[in-house]
Amino acid sequence: MWSAGAAPVTWTHPGGLHNRGDLNRAKVRVAAGTDPWYSGWKLLTANAHSASTWTARPASIVYRGSGYAENYATLYNDIAAAYQNALRWWIGGTTANAACAAAICNAWADTLTSIQGSADRFLAAGIYGWQFANVGELLRDYSGFDLAAFQQMMLNVFYPVNNDFLVNHNGACITNYWANWDLCNMASIMAIGILCEDGEKFDQAVTYFKSGAGNGSIAHAVPYLYMDDDGYVLGQWQESGRDQGHCMLGMGQMGALCEMAWNQGTDLYGYDDRRFFKAAQYVAKYNVGRDVPYTTYTWGSGTNCAVHSQTAPGSGSRGLLRPVWGMLHYHYNRRLYLDDKYIAQMYALVAPEGGGGDYESTSGGYDQLGFGTLMYAK
């Protein structure tokens, strides 16, 4: 059904957000006390979520959305704890942390049956889907982790919601939902594809990135390109006229999608003449306090495609610090040796990057797994 043909013949494990080289490098550098890795490690071990005494609070139904008995915070806190404990096990070698991460994952796999709520249920299934699947990917060879049960939870609870959103968009006009709604569900589908070695799902995410109808596909997410006065090509992000908090979220969601694909041999970072790189430069430039060009953005909303327009960058949350820039800086600057001037400046403001629990207590502080300095520095 999905035609990208990008799924690997041989899957790489671990091969979600982190490959074995990332993990081994962090382990060696931390053991030697070498910065910037060691500074990232200190942030990880100081975070309460990384304690091996963390106890899961699984629910049979997760709700997100106004008008519902919202309990999704328990899920994103448990995911942050599972991820941070998994990293402590890989890098520090402490089996107590592996046991804690596995216990969290096993408890949710045994309990969770559905994700419900308003349209926000699609955000929950998307954001927490790709995050949780990446924890499973890190734990897949740990003896105390029930991989099969966890895979079934991802396939039966998360994927149907992810797929429904990309196919139907909640019955709305195709331009109604911002890029992040597509992106988190694309990332979840890709992460589940990697976890379950399901090539069709991997290809579904890649195909949508390249040619999907919604705002998460690359041409719609980055609709306009410019050359700035310093000679850098910039790409206007689809949510730039909205506010900068959601632009930061977009950098994290598309970055996660590109990094996962990269670790399985597919280069989305470089697709369409590195269009995502140009968007990240644009978002970073505006958030370090520089002016950027802007083309009026017009879209249709609701079920009848009522027309709206934005005429200037949204200044709300301008300069917000989120742990999304390390992944991008170390890819474009250190893997590819590109001049990523504005990304590098933005990363310098947030480095070393922490994770869930280090930024704020509401969901925005948990929309990224974080720890990019520890895991991506090269």
Contacts in CASP RR format, 6 or more apart in sequence:
PFRMAT RR
TARGET T0000
AUTHOR 0000-0000-0000
METHOD contacts of the structure
MODEL  1
MWSAGAAPVTWTHPGGLHNRGDLNRAKVRVAAGTDPWYSGWKLLTANAHS
ASTWTARPASIVYRGSGYAENYATLYNDIAAAYQNALRWWIGGTTANAAC
AAAICNAWADTLTSIQGSADRFLAAGIYGWQFANVGELLRDYSGFDLAAF
QQMMLNVFYPVNNDFLVNHNGACITNYWANWDLCNMASIMAIGILCEDGE
KFDQAVTYFKSGAGNGSIAHAVPYLYMDDDGYVLGQWQESGRDQGHCMLG
MGQMGALCEMAWNQGTDLYGYDDRRFFKAAQYVAKYNVGRDVPYTTYTWG
SGTNCAVHSQTAPGSGSRGLLRPVWGMLHYHYNRRLYLDDKYIAQMYALV
APEGGGGDYESTSGGYDQLGFGTLMYAK
1 200 0 8 1.000
1 204 0 8 1.000
2 200 0 8 1.000
2 201 0 8 1.000
2 203 0 8 1.000
2 204 0 8 1.000
2 206 0 8 1.000
2 207 0 8 1.000
3 203 0 8 1.000
3 207 0 8 1.000
4 202 0 8 1.000
4 203 0 8 1.000
4 204 0 8 1.000
4 206 0 8 1.000
4 207 0 8 1.000
4 210 0 8 1.000
5 203 0 8 1.000
5 206 0 8 1.000
6 202 0 8 1.000
6 203 0 8 1.000
6 206 0 8 1.000
6 261 0 8 1.000
6 264 0 8 1.000
6 266 0 8 1.000
7 199 0 8 1.000
7 200 0 8 1.000
7 202 0 8 1.000
7 203 0 8 1.000
7 264 0 8 1.000
8 202 0 8 1.000
8 264 0 8 1.000
8 265 0 8 1.000
8 266 0 8 1.000
11 194 0 8 1.000
11 197 0 8 1.000
11 264 0 8 1.000
12 19 0 8 1.000
12 263 0 8 1.000
12 264 0 8 1.000
12 265 0 8 1.000
13 137 0 8 1.000
13 140 0 8 1.000
13 141 0 8 1.000
14 20 0 8 1.000
14 23 0 8 1.000
14 137 0 8 1.000
14 138 0 8 1.000
14 140 0 8 1.000
15 137 0 8 1.000
15 194 0 8 1.000
15 260 0 8 1.000
15 263 0 8 1.000
15 264 0 8 1.000
16 134 0 8 1.000
16 137 0 8 1.000
16 191 0 8 1.000
16 194 0 8 1.000
16 259 0 8 1.000
16 260 0 8 1.000
16 263 0 8 1.000
16 264 0 8 1.000
17 134 0 8 1.000
17 137 0 8 1.000
17 256 0 8 1.000
17 259 0 8 1.000
17 260 0 8 1.000
17 263 0 8 1.000
17 369 0 8 1.000
17 375 0 8 1.000
18 134 0 8 1.000
18 138 0 8 1.000
18 263 0 8 1.000
18 375 0 8 1.000
19 263 0 8 1.000
22 375 0 8 1.000
22 376 0 8 1.000
23 90 0 8 1.000
23 91 0 8 1.000
23 375 0 8 1.000
25 37 0 8 1.000
25 378 0 8 1.000
26 37 0 8 1.000
26 41 0 8 1.000
26 90 0 8 1.000
26 91 0 8 1.000
26 374 0 8 1.000
26 375 0 8 1.000
27 90 0 8 1.000
27 91 0 8 1.000
27 92 0 8 1.000
27 93 0 8 1.000
29 37 0 8 1.000
29 38 0 8 1.000
29 377 0 8 1.000
30 37 0 8 1.000
30 38 0 8 1.000
30 41 0 8 1.000
30 91 0 8 1.000
30 92 0 8 1.000
30 374 0 8 1.000
31 92 0 8 1.000
32 38 0 8 1.000
36 351 0 8 1.000
36 352 0 8 1.000
36 373 0 8 1.000
36 377 0 8 1.000
37 373 0 8 1.000
37 374 0 8 1.000
37 377 0 8 1.000
39 352 0 8 1.000
39 373 0 8 1.000
40 352 0 8 1.000
40 353 0 8 1.000
40 354 0 8 1.000
40 371 0 8 1.000
40 372 0 8 1.000
40 373 0 8 1.000
40 374 0 8 1.000
41 91 0 8 1.000
41 374 0 8 1.000
43 352 0 8 1.000
43 353 0 8 1.000
43 354 0 8 1.000
43 355 0 8 1.000
43 358 0 8 1.000
43 371 0 8 1.000
43 373 0 8 1.000
43 374 0 8 1.000
44 50 0 8 1.000
44 84 0 8 1.000
44 87 0 8 1.000
44 88 0 8 1.000
44 354 0 8 1.000
44 371 0 8 1.000
44 374 0 8 1.000
45 88 0 8 1.000
47 84 0 8 1.000
47 354 0 8 1.000
47 355 0 8 1.000
47 356 0 8 1.000
47 357 0 8 1.000
47 358 0 8 1.000
48 54 0 8 1.000
48 357 0 8 1.000
49 77 0 8 1.000
49 80 0 8 1.000
49 81 0 8 1.000
49 84 0 8 1.000
49 85 0 8 1.000
49 356 0 8 1.000
49 357 0 8 1.000
50 81 0 8 1.000
50 84 0 8 1.000
50 85 0 8 1.000
50 87 0 8 1.000
50 88 0 8 1.000
50 97 0 8 1.000
51 81 0 8 1.000
51 85 0 8 1.000
51 100 0 8 1.000
52 85 0 8 1.000
52 88 0 8 1.000
52 94 0 8 1.000
52 96 0 8 1.000
52 97 0 8 1.000
52 99 0 8 1.000
52 100 0 8 1.000
53 100 0 8 1.000
54 78 0 8 1.000
54 81 0 8 1.000
54 85 0 8 1.000
54 100 0 8 1.000
54 104 0 8 1.000
56 78 0 8 1.000
56 81 0 8 1.000
56 103 0 8 1.000
56 104 0 8 1.000
56 107 0 8 1.000
56 108 0 8 1.000
57 74 0 8 1.000
57 77 0 8 1.000
57 78 0 8 1.000
58 74 0 8 1.000
58 78 0 8 1.000
58 107 0 8 1.000
58 108 0 8 1.000
58 110 0 8 1.000
58 111 0 8 1.000
58 112 0 8 1.000
59 71 0 8 1.000
59 74 0 8 1.000
59 75 0 8 1.000
59 111 0 8 1.000
59 112 0 8 1.000
60 111 0 8 1.000
60 112 0 8 1.000
60 113 0 8 1.000
60 114 0 8 1.000
61 112 0 8 1.000
61 113 0 8 1.000
61 114 0 8 1.000
61 115 0 8 1.000
61 116 0 8 1.000
62 71 0 8 1.000
62 72 0 8 1.000
62 74 0 8 1.000
62 75 0 8 1.000
62 112 0 8 1.000
62 114 0 8 1.000
62 115 0 8 1.000
62 116 0 8 1.000
62 124 0 8 1.000
62 128 0 8 1.000
63 69 0 8 1.000
63 70 0 8 1.000
63 71 0 8 1.000
63 72 0 8 1.000
63 115 0 8 1.000
63 116 0 8 1.000
63 117 0 8 1.000
63 121 0 8 1.000
64 70 0 8 1.000
64 72 0 8 1.000
64 115 0 8 1.000
64 117 0 8 1.000
64 118 0 8 1.000
64 120 0 8 1.000
64 121 0 8 1.000
64 123 0 8 1.000
64 124 0 8 1.000
65 117 0 8 1.000
65 118 0 8 1.000
65 119 0 8 1.000
65 120 0 8 1.000
65 121 0 8 1.000
66 118 0 8 1.000
66 120 0 8 1.000
67 118 0 8 1.000
68 116 0 8 1.000
68 117 0 8 1.000
68 118 0 8 1.000
72 124 0 8 1.000
72 128 0 8 1.000
72 363 0 8 1.000
73 363 0 8 1.000
75 108 0 8 1.000
75 124 0 8 1.000
75 128 0 8 1.000
76 127 0 8 1.000
76 128 0 8 1.000
76 131 0 8 1.000
76 363 0 8 1.000
76 366 0 8 1.000
77 366 0 8 1.000
78 104 0 8 1.000
78 108 0 8 1.000
79 104 0 8 1.000
79 128 0 8 1.000
79 131 0 8 1.000
79 132 0 8 1.000
79 135 0 8 1.000
79 366 0 8 1.000
79 369 0 8 1.000
80 355 0 8 1.000
80 356 0 8 1.000
80 357 0 8 1.000
80 366 0 8 1.000
80 369 0 8 1.000
81 100 0 8 1.000
81 101 0 8 1.000
81 104 0 8 1.000
82 100 0 8 1.000
82 101 0 8 1.000
82 104 0 8 1.000
82 105 0 8 1.000
82 132 0 8 1.000
82 135 0 8 1.000
83 101 0 8 1.000
83 131 0 8 1.000
83 134 0 8 1.000
83 135 0 8 1.000
83 138 0 8 1.000
83 369 0 8 1.000
84 355 0 8 1.000
84 356 0 8 1.000
84 371 0 8 1.000
85 97 0 8 1.000
85 98 0 8 1.000
85 100 0 8 1.000
85 101 0 8 1.000
85 104 0 8 1.000
86 97 0 8 1.000
86 98 0 8 1.000
86 101 0 8 1.000
86 135 0 8 1.000
86 136 0 8 1.000
86 138 0 8 1.000
86 139 0 8 1.000
87 138 0 8 1.000
87 371 0 8 1.000
87 374 0 8 1.000
87 375 0 8 1.000
88 94 0 8 1.000
88 97 0 8 1.000
89 95 0 8 1.000
89 97 0 8 1.000
89 98 0 8 1.000
89 101 0 8 1.000
89 142 0 8 1.000
90 138 0 8 1.000
91 374 0 8 1.000
98 139 0 8 1.000
98 142 0 8 1.000
98 144 0 8 1.000
99 144 0 8 1.000
101 135 0 8 1.000
101 138 0 8 1.000
101 139 0 8 1.000
101 142 0 8 1.000
101 145 0 8 1.000
102 139 0 8 1.000
102 142 0 8 1.000
102 144 0 8 1.000
102 145 0 8 1.000
102 146 0 8 1.000
105 132 0 8 1.000
105 135 0 8 1.000
105 136 0 8 1.000
105 139 0 8 1.000
105 145 0 8 1.000
105 146 0 8 1.000
105 150 0 8 1.000
106 144 0 8 1.000
106 145 0 8 1.000
106 146 0 8 1.000
106 149 0 8 1.000
106 150 0 8 1.000
108 132 0 8 1.000
108 153 0 8 1.000
109 146 0 8 1.000
109 149 0 8 1.000
109 150 0 8 1.000
109 152 0 8 1.000
109 153 0 8 1.000
110 149 0 8 1.000
112 153 0 8 1.000
112 157 0 8 1.000
113 157 0 8 1.000
114 157 0 8 1.000
115 121 0 8 1.000
115 124 0 8 1.000
115 125 0 8 1.000
115 157 0 8 1.000
115 158 0 8 1.000
115 161 0 8 1.000
119 170 0 8 1.000
121 161 0 8 1.000
122 161 0 8 1.000
122 162 0 8 1.000
122 164 0 8 1.000
122 165 0 8 1.000
122 170 0 8 1.000
122 181 0 8 1.000
122 185 0 8 1.000
123 180 0 8 1.000
123 181 0 8 1.000
123 184 0 8 1.000
125 157 0 8 1.000
125 158 0 8 1.000
125 161 0 8 1.000
125 162 0 8 1.000
125 165 0 8 1.000
125 185 0 8 1.000
125 188 0 8 1.000
126 158 0 8 1.000
126 161 0 8 1.000
126 162 0 8 1.000
126 165 0 8 1.000
126 184 0 8 1.000
126 185 0 8 1.000
126 187 0 8 1.000
126 188 0 8 1.000
127 184 0 8 1.000
127 188 0 8 1.000
127 253 0 8 1.000
127 367 0 8 1.000
128 158 0 8 1.000
129 154 0 8 1.000
129 158 0 8 1.000
129 162 0 8 1.000
129 184 0 8 1.000
129 187 0 8 1.000
129 188 0 8 1.000
129 191 0 8 1.000
129 192 0 8 1.000
130 184 0 8 1.000
130 187 0 8 1.000
130 188 0 8 1.000
130 190 0 8 1.000
130 191 0 8 1.000
130 256 0 8 1.000
130 257 0 8 1.000
130 260 0 8 1.000
131 369 0 8 1.000
132 154 0 8 1.000
132 158 0 8 1.000
133 154 0 8 1.000
133 158 0 8 1.000
133 188 0 8 1.000
133 191 0 8 1.000
133 192 0 8 1.000
133 193 0 8 1.000
133 194 0 8 1.000
133 195 0 8 1.000
134 191 0 8 1.000
134 260 0 8 1.000
134 369 0 8 1.000
136 145 0 8 1.000
136 147 0 8 1.000
136 150 0 8 1.000
136 195 0 8 1.000
137 191 0 8 1.000
137 194 0 8 1.000
137 195 0 8 1.000
139 145 0 8 1.000
139 147 0 8 1.000
140 147 0 8 1.000
140 195 0 8 1.000
150 195 0 8 1.000
151 195 0 8 1.000
151 196 0 8 1.000
154 192 0 8 1.000
154 195 0 8 1.000
154 196 0 8 1.000
155 192 0 8 1.000
155 196 0 8 1.000
158 188 0 8 1.000
158 192 0 8 1.000
159 188 0 8 1.000
159 189 0 8 1.000
159 192 0 8 1.000
159 201 0 8 1.000
161 185 0 8 1.000
162 185 0 8 1.000
162 186 0 8 1.000
162 188 0 8 1.000
162 189 0 8 1.000
162 192 0 8 1.000
163 185 0 8 1.000
163 189 0 8 1.000
163 204 0 8 1.000
165 181 0 8 1.000
165 182 0 8 1.000
165 185 0 8 1.000
166 182 0 8 1.000
166 185 0 8 1.000
166 186 0 8 1.000
166 189 0 8 1.000
166 204 0 8 1.000
166 208 0 8 1.000
169 176 0 8 1.000
169 177 0 8 1.000
169 214 0 8 1.000
170 177 0 8 1.000
171 303 0 8 1.000
172 301 0 8 1.000
172 302 0 8 1.000
172 303 0 8 1.000
173 300 0 8 1.000
173 301 0 8 1.000
173 302 0 8 1.000
173 303 0 8 1.000
173 304 0 8 1.000
173 305 0 8 1.000
174 213 0 8 1.000
174 214 0 8 1.000
175 214 0 8 1.000
175 215 0 8 1.000
175 299 0 8 1.000
175 300 0 8 1.000
175 301 0 8 1.000
175 305 0 8 1.000
176 299 0 8 1.000
176 300 0 8 1.000
176 301 0 8 1.000
176 302 0 8 1.000
176 303 0 8 1.000
176 305 0 8 1.000
177 214 0 8 1.000
177 215 0 8 1.000
178 215 0 8 1.000
178 238 0 8 1.000
178 239 0 8 1.000
178 242 0 8 1.000
178 246 0 8 1.000
179 215 0 8 1.000
179 216 0 8 1.000
179 220 0 8 1.000
179 221 0 8 1.000
179 237 0 8 1.000
179 238 0 8 1.000
179 239 0 8 1.000
179 250 0 8 1.000
179 254 0 8 1.000
180 216 0 8 1.000
180 239 0 8 1.000
180 246 0 8 1.000
180 249 0 8 1.000
180 250 0 8 1.000
180 253 0 8 1.000
181 215 0 8 1.000
181 216 0 8 1.000
182 208 0 8 1.000
182 212 0 8 1.000
182 214 0 8 1.000
182 215 0 8 1.000
182 216 0 8 1.000
182 217 0 8 1.000
183 216 0 8 1.000
183 221 0 8 1.000
183 250 0 8 1.000
183 253 0 8 1.000
183 254 0 8 1.000
183 257 0 8 1.000
184 253 0 8 1.000
186 205 0 8 1.000
186 208 0 8 1.000
186 209 0 8 1.000
186 216 0 8 1.000
186 257 0 8 1.000
187 205 0 8 1.000
187 253 0 8 1.000
187 256 0 8 1.000
187 257 0 8 1.000
187 260 0 8 1.000
189 201 0 8 1.000
189 202 0 8 1.000
189 204 0 8 1.000
189 205 0 8 1.000
190 201 0 8 1.000
190 202 0 8 1.000
190 205 0 8 1.000
190 206 0 8 1.000
190 257 0 8 1.000
190 260 0 8 1.000
190 261 0 8 1.000
191 260 0 8 1.000
192 198 0 8 1.000
192 201 0 8 1.000
193 199 0 8 1.000
193 201 0 8 1.000
193 202 0 8 1.000
193 205 0 8 1.000
194 202 0 8 1.000
194 260 0 8 1.000
194 264 0 8 1.000
202 264 0 8 1.000
205 257 0 8 1.000
205 261 0 8 1.000
206 261 0 8 1.000
206 266 0 8 1.000
206 268 0 8 1.000
208 216 0 8 1.000
208 217 0 8 1.000
209 216 0 8 1.000
209 217 0 8 1.000
209 218 0 8 1.000
209 257 0 8 1.000
209 268 0 8 1.000
209 271 0 8 1.000
210 217 0 8 1.000
210 218 0 8 1.000
210 271 0 8 1.000
210 272 0 8 1.000
211 217 0 8 1.000
212 220 0 8 1.000
214 220 0 8 1.000
215 221 0 8 1.000
215 238 0 8 1.000
216 238 0 8 1.000
216 254 0 8 1.000
218 268 0 8 1.000
218 271 0 8 1.000
218 272 0 8 1.000
218 275 0 8 1.000
218 276 0 8 1.000
219 272 0 8 1.000
219 275 0 8 1.000
220 238 0 8 1.000
221 237 0 8 1.000
221 238 0 8 1.000
221 254 0 8 1.000
221 279 0 8 1.000
222 235 0 8 1.000
222 236 0 8 1.000
222 237 0 8 1.000
222 238 0 8 1.000
222 275 0 8 1.000
222 276 0 8 1.000
222 278 0 8 1.000
222 279 0 8 1.000
223 236 0 8 1.000
223 238 0 8 1.000
223 295 0 8 1.000
223 297 0 8 1.000
224 235 0 8 1.000
224 236 0 8 1.000
224 295 0 8 1.000
225 233 0 8 1.000
225 234 0 8 1.000
225 235 0 8 1.000
225 236 0 8 1.000
225 275 0 8 1.000
225 278 0 8 1.000
226 233 0 8 1.000
226 234 0 8 1.000
226 235 0 8 1.000
226 236 0 8 1.000
226 282 0 8 1.000
226 292 0 8 1.000
226 293 0 8 1.000
227 233 0 8 1.000
227 234 0 8 1.000
228 234 0 8 1.000
228 285 0 8 1.000
228 292 0 8 1.000
228 293 0 8 1.000
230 341 0 8 1.000
232 281 0 8 1.000
232 285 0 8 1.000
232 339 0 8 1.000
232 341 0 8 1.000
232 342 0 8 1.000
233 278 0 8 1.000
233 281 0 8 1.000
234 278 0 8 1.000
234 279 0 8 1.000
234 281 0 8 1.000
234 282 0 8 1.000
234 285 0 8 1.000
234 292 0 8 1.000
234 293 0 8 1.000
235 275 0 8 1.000
235 278 0 8 1.000
235 279 0 8 1.000
235 281 0 8 1.000
235 282 0 8 1.000
236 279 0 8 1.000
236 282 0 8 1.000
236 292 0 8 1.000
236 293 0 8 1.000
236 294 0 8 1.000
236 295 0 8 1.000
236 297 0 8 1.000
237 247 0 8 1.000
237 250 0 8 1.000
237 279 0 8 1.000
237 282 0 8 1.000
237 283 0 8 1.000
238 297 0 8 1.000
239 246 0 8 1.000
239 247 0 8 1.000
239 250 0 8 1.000
240 247 0 8 1.000
240 282 0 8 1.000
240 283 0 8 1.000
240 286 0 8 1.000
240 292 0 8 1.000
240 294 0 8 1.000
240 297 0 8 1.000
240 313 0 8 1.000
240 314 0 8 1.000
241 294 0 8 1.000
241 297 0 8 1.000
241 310 0 8 1.000
241 312 0 8 1.000
241 313 0 8 1.000
241 314 0 8 1.000
242 310 0 8 1.000
242 314 0 8 1.000
243 314 0 8 1.000
243 315 0 8 1.000
243 316 0 8 1.000
243 317 0 8 1.000
244 283 0 8 1.000
244 286 0 8 1.000
244 287 0 8 1.000
244 314 0 8 1.000
244 315 0 8 1.000
244 316 0 8 1.000
244 317 0 8 1.000
244 318 0 8 1.000
244 319 0 8 1.000
244 320 0 8 1.000
245 316 0 8 1.000
245 317 0 8 1.000
245 320 0 8 1.000
245 322 0 8 1.000
247 283 0 8 1.000
247 286 0 8 1.000
247 287 0 8 1.000
248 283 0 8 1.000
248 287 0 8 1.000
248 317 0 8 1.000
248 320 0 8 1.000
248 322 0 8 1.000
248 324 0 8 1.000
249 322 0 8 1.000
249 364 0 8 1.000
249 367 0 8 1.000
250 324 0 8 1.000
251 280 0 8 1.000
251 283 0 8 1.000
251 322 0 8 1.000
251 324 0 8 1.000
251 325 0 8 1.000
251 328 0 8 1.000
252 322 0 8 1.000
252 324 0 8 1.000
252 327 0 8 1.000
252 367 0 8 1.000
252 368 0 8 1.000
254 276 0 8 1.000
254 279 0 8 1.000
255 269 0 8 1.000
255 276 0 8 1.000
255 324 0 8 1.000
255 327 0 8 1.000
255 328 0 8 1.000
256 327 0 8 1.000
256 368 0 8 1.000
257 268 0 8 1.000
258 268 0 8 1.000
258 269 0 8 1.000
258 276 0 8 1.000
258 331 0 8 1.000
259 269 0 8 1.000
259 327 0 8 1.000
259 331 0 8 1.000
261 267 0 8 1.000
261 268 0 8 1.000
261 269 0 8 1.000
262 268 0 8 1.000
262 269 0 8 1.000
262 331 0 8 1.000
268 276 0 8 1.000
269 276 0 8 1.000
269 277 0 8 1.000
269 331 0 8 1.000
269 332 0 8 1.000
270 276 0 8 1.000
270 277 0 8 1.000
274 332 0 8 1.000
274 338 0 8 1.000
277 328 0 8 1.000
277 332 0 8 1.000
277 338 0 8 1.000
277 340 0 8 1.000
280 328 0 8 1.000
280 332 0 8 1.000
280 340 0 8 1.000
280 343 0 8 1.000
281 340 0 8 1.000
281 341 0 8 1.000
281 342 0 8 1.000
281 343 0 8 1.000
282 292 0 8 1.000
282 342 0 8 1.000
284 325 0 8 1.000
284 342 0 8 1.000
284 343 0 8 1.000
284 345 0 8 1.000
284 346 0 8 1.000
285 292 0 8 1.000
285 342 0 8 1.000
286 292 0 8 1.000
286 313 0 8 1.000
286 318 0 8 1.000
287 318 0 8 1.000
287 319 0 8 1.000
287 320 0 8 1.000
287 346 0 8 1.000
288 319 0 8 1.000
288 342 0 8 1.000
288 345 0 8 1.000
288 346 0 8 1.000
288 349 0 8 1.000
289 318 0 8 1.000
289 319 0 8 1.000
290 342 0 8 1.000
292 313 0 8 1.000
294 311 0 8 1.000
294 312 0 8 1.000
294 313 0 8 1.000
296 309 0 8 1.000
296 310 0 8 1.000
296 311 0 8 1.000
297 309 0 8 1.000
297 310 0 8 1.000
298 307 0 8 1.000
298 308 0 8 1.000
298 309 0 8 1.000
299 307 0 8 1.000
299 308 0 8 1.000
299 309 0 8 1.000
300 306 0 8 1.000
300 307 0 8 1.000
300 308 0 8 1.000
301 307 0 8 1.000
301 308 0 8 1.000
319 349 0 8 1.000
321 349 0 8 1.000
321 350 0 8 1.000
321 359 0 8 1.000
322 350 0 8 1.000
322 359 0 8 1.000
322 365 0 8 1.000
322 367 0 8 1.000
322 368 0 8 1.000
323 350 0 8 1.000
323 353 0 8 1.000
323 354 0 8 1.000
323 355 0 8 1.000
323 358 0 8 1.000
323 359 0 8 1.000
323 368 0 8 1.000
323 370 0 8 1.000
323 371 0 8 1.000
323 372 0 8 1.000
324 368 0 8 1.000
324 370 0 8 1.000
325 343 0 8 1.000
325 346 0 8 1.000
325 347 0 8 1.000
325 350 0 8 1.000
325 351 0 8 1.000
325 353 0 8 1.000
326 347 0 8 1.000
326 350 0 8 1.000
326 351 0 8 1.000
326 353 0 8 1.000
326 372 0 8 1.000
326 373 0 8 1.000
326 376 0 8 1.000
326 377 0 8 1.000
327 372 0 8 1.000
327 376 0 8 1.000
328 340 0 8 1.000
328 343 0 8 1.000
328 347 0 8 1.000
329 340 0 8 1.000
329 343 0 8 1.000
329 344 0 8 1.000
329 347 0 8 1.000
329 376 0 8 1.000
330 372 0 8 1.000
330 376 0 8 1.000
330 377 0 8 1.000
330 378 0 8 1.000
331 376 0 8 1.000
332 338 0 8 1.000
332 340 0 8 1.000
332 343 0 8 1.000
333 339 0 8 1.000
333 340 0 8 1.000
333 343 0 8 1.000
333 344 0 8 1.000
334 378 0 8 1.000
335 378 0 8 1.000
351 373 0 8 1.000
352 373 0 8 1.000
352 374 0 8 1.000
353 370 0 8 1.000
353 371 0 8 1.000
353 372 0 8 1.000
353 373 0 8 1.000
353 374 0 8 1.000
354 370 0 8 1.000
354 371 0 8 1.000
354 372 0 8 1.000
354 373 0 8 1.000
355 365 0 8 1.000
355 368 0 8 1.000
355 369 0 8 1.000
355 370 0 8 1.000
355 371 0 8 1.000
356 365 0 8 1.000
356 366 0 8 1.000
356 368 0 8 1.000
356 369 0 8 1.000
356 370 0 8 1.000
357 365 0 8 1.000
357 366 0 8 1.000
359 365 0 8 1.000
END
